[in-house]
Amino acid sequence: GDRHGGRRGPGERGRFSVIVWVNGAFGVGKRTLAAALANEWAGAVVADPKDIGSAVRDALRGHPFARQDYEDYPPWAATTVAFISCVHAYTGGPVIVPMTVLDQTLAAALLTALSETADLHHLVLHAEPDVLRERIASDRAPVDDPVRAARIRADRLRRLEDYQSGAENWLLHGAGHVIDTTALTCRQTLAAALSHLGENYPVACAAPAYGRQA
């Protein structure tokens, strides 16, 4: 089972509604899996915190507290928890979060805070280094901006060693449910995720706290 996120007692509101944090290497296929899961579940949404990171980084550009990676900013973590929690409260879930977090302390803080909001699953997508490099090299998104695509690929390659370090130190050792995608297609990865989630939670949305009613 996952380290973070326990079941609620029978009859409690939101018992069958989940937040699924999809972690793993940069370029491993987190957003592809998140979109596929959202297509499988009625009412599911994908909440990607990367734009929050861009906003925080832009706000502090040139500031003495500026950092290269937005995950190093406490305002990013706090805003991300609030964002995901509010989206879950508005929709009733499920909410799927495709986001790489390699720092163990930061990940524990984020997941613990979100587990207070809803039942939480932490999926870790893994792939061997050679396969990751191939996936990064073959990824042309966003196709409408070749310069940006090249920058994204370079950044993902730069962070490969960071992922390997995190994987060896903690990510693959009980931090969450690991799906080794090295030899899996996208469809097989989706099937593995659905099998794990289905074994642990009946997939049904909770009534939203303040969302629009149909």
SVG drawing of the C-alpha trace seen along z (x, -y; Angstrom):
<svg xmlns="http://www.w3.org/2000/svg" viewBox="-28 -41 51 46">
<polyline fill="none" stroke="black" stroke-width="0.4" points="0.0,0.0 1.0,-3.6 2.8,-5.3 0.5,-8.4 -3.3,-8.3 -5.5,-6.0 -9.1,-5.0 -11.9,-6.9 -14.5,-5.2 -17.7,-3.9 -20.2,-6.6 -17.8,-9.5 -18.2,-11.9 -15.6,-11.5 -14.6,-8.0 -14.5,-6.9 -13.0,-10.1 -9.2,-10.2 -6.3,-12.4 -3.7,-10.5 -0.2,-12.0 1.7,-10.7 5.4,-11.0 8.5,-9.8 11.2,-10.8 11.0,-13.8 9.8,-12.5 8.6,-9.1 5.0,-9.7 3.2,-11.2 1.0,-13.5 0.1,-10.8 -1.0,-8.6 -2.9,-11.4 -4.8,-12.2 -5.6,-8.5 -6.9,-8.1 -9.0,-11.2 -10.6,-9.7 -11.4,-6.5 -13.1,-8.2 -16.3,-10.3 -15.8,-13.6 -12.0,-13.3 -9.7,-16.3 -6.0,-16.7 -4.5,-19.4 -1.0,-20.2 1.0,-22.5 3.7,-23.5 1.9,-26.8 2.0,-27.6 5.7,-27.1 6.1,-29.4 4.1,-32.1 6.2,-31.9 9.4,-31.9 8.3,-34.9 7.3,-36.8 10.7,-36.3 12.8,-36.7 15.9,-38.7 15.1,-38.6 17.8,-37.5 15.6,-34.5 15.3,-33.4 16.0,-29.7 16.5,-27.6 13.8,-25.0 10.5,-26.2 10.1,-23.3 12.7,-25.0 10.2,-27.8 8.0,-27.3 5.2,-29.4 5.0,-26.8 4.4,-24.0 1.8,-25.9 0.0,-27.1 0.1,-23.7 -1.6,-22.1 -4.3,-24.8 -4.9,-24.5 -5.3,-20.7 -7.4,-20.7 -9.7,-23.4 -10.1,-21.6 -11.0,-18.5 -13.5,-20.3 -15.1,-21.9 -15.4,-18.8 -15.6,-16.0 -12.7,-14.3 -10.9,-12.3 -8.1,-14.7 -4.9,-13.5 -1.7,-15.4 1.2,-14.7 4.2,-16.2 7.8,-15.1 8.9,-15.6 12.3,-14.1 13.0,-15.7 11.8,-13.2 11.1,-15.9 9.1,-18.0 7.2,-15.0 6.3,-13.9 5.0,-17.4 2.9,-17.6 1.4,-14.2 0.7,-14.4 -1.1,-17.7 -3.2,-16.4 -4.0,-13.2 -5.9,-15.4 -8.1,-16.5 -8.9,-13.2 -7.8,-9.6 -4.5,-9.8 -2.6,-7.5 1.1,-8.1 2.0,-6.4 5.7,-6.3 6.4,-5.7 9.8,-4.3 11.9,-3.5 15.5,-2.5 17.9,-5.3 18.4,-4.1 14.6,-3.9 14.1,-7.3 16.7,-8.9 14.9,-7.4 11.5,-8.7 12.9,-12.1 14.7,-12.2 11.5,-11.1 9.2,-13.5 8.5,-16.4 5.9,-18.2 5.0,-21.0 5.1,-20.5 4.1,-24.1 7.2,-25.5 10.4,-23.6 12.6,-26.0 10.6,-25.3 10.5,-21.6 14.3,-21.5 14.6,-23.4 12.2,-20.9 14.2,-17.9 17.5,-19.4 16.0,-20.1 14.7,-16.6 18.0,-15.1 19.7,-17.4 17.5,-16.0 18.0,-12.3 20.7,-11.9 18.6,-13.7 15.8,-11.1 18.2,-8.2 19.5,-9.4 15.9,-9.9 14.9,-6.5 17.8,-4.7 17.5,-6.6 13.7,-6.5 11.3,-6.6 11.5,-2.9 11.5,-1.8 8.0,-2.1 7.3,-5.8 4.3,-4.8 3.1,-2.2 5.8,-1.7 4.9,-1.0 8.0,0.0 7.2,-1.3 10.5,-0.2 8.8,2.5 5.2,1.2 3.2,-0.6 1.1,-3.6 -2.0,-1.3 -0.3,1.3 0.8,-1.4 -2.8,-2.7 -4.0,0.9 -1.4,1.3 -2.5,-1.9 -6.2,-1.1 -5.6,2.4 -3.8,1.0 -6.3,-1.8 -9.3,0.5 -8.0,3.0 -7.9,0.3 -10.8,-2.0 -14.1,-1.7 -14.0,-4.4 -16.9,-6.8 -16.9,-10.6 -18.0,-12.2 -20.6,-15.0 -18.6,-18.3 -18.5,-20.6 -19.4,-23.7 -19.2,-22.7 -22.0,-23.3 -24.8,-20.8 -25.8,-19.1"/>
</svg>
